[in-house]
Amino acid sequence: MMRIVLLGPPGAGKGTQAKALAEKLGIAHISTGDILRQNVKDATLLGKEAKGFMDRGLLVPDELLSKMLQDRFTQGDVKKGFILDGYPRTLAQAKTLEEVVKLKGMEIDLVVYLDSSDSVIIQRLSGRLVCSKCGAIFHIKNMPPQKEGLCDKCGGSLYQRTDDKVDTIKKRLEVYKKEAAVLIKYYERQNKLYRVAADGKASDVLAKIAALAK
Ligand code: AMP
């Protein structure tokens, strides 16, 4: 059983890889971005509080995320193992995660850092399409759906995230870089961090991560 954390800038392919790996290994996929977007869509209190931050490319406050993470860990599927995508993003979050995981009698086994260049990130995010039903990820050029605007997997309609605009992408990258070095060091010290070059094809990147997750 594996408990994995995926780190990397927005657009490094965390969502795509986490989905594929969760399926391959039969473990839970936990995307804090997906959970937040669902809350925004459902207009929950959390969604209303988070939306302004998300639209500006800023981090949602740690307290809101902690509560969300704790709730998610009450679901039984995490017992099979999990892959976290988009959490932690700050050192405080990494410490919260450690506590939450410890309370369940678990430990993080592996942290993978997806290393991508800014130009690839901007190109990927500005063409990203997401399924409104199942969350599958496509790209206008790199990974076009078979039928325009429709998901290959479930037929749901595809949309562009409101934060995938060039200005917001740049802001998200800036926010990411501020916190990333500290997080990387934190997991390096625990001897859990592995770097994977992530500018290439999704299937090649997946093979590299899968080899680490054995
Ligand atoms: P993502 O789908 O991972 O790109 O996340 C989209 C947005 O959700 C981010 O730009 C943040 O505003 C918010 N978000 C997701 N995960 C976190 C987190 N761990 N901490 C703070 N904000 C987050």
Residues whose N, C-alpha, C, O or C-beta is under 5 A from the ligand:
A	BS01	AMP	P10 T32 G33 D34 L36 F53 M54 G57 L58 L59 V60 L65 G86 Y87 P88 R89
